[in-house]
């Protein structure tokens, strides 16, 4: 019989997903709604938008949720 000690037990972090619909300033969707990990932040969202927009030069974007700028992960 094996006994697990605290050092043997792997710590697992549960990361939930958030459904998001990215839009431009006029409210036009930049694609379909998608599930994003709750730990995704503005840098990750910038990568997604640049890819959706087929931007050759990576442009910076700001993200807002209910008129509040997103400066931390979605969680």
Secondary structure, DSSP 8 states (H G I E B T S, - for coil): -----TTTS-------EEEE--B-TT--BSSS-EEEETT--HHHHHHHHHHHTT-SS------EETTEE--S---
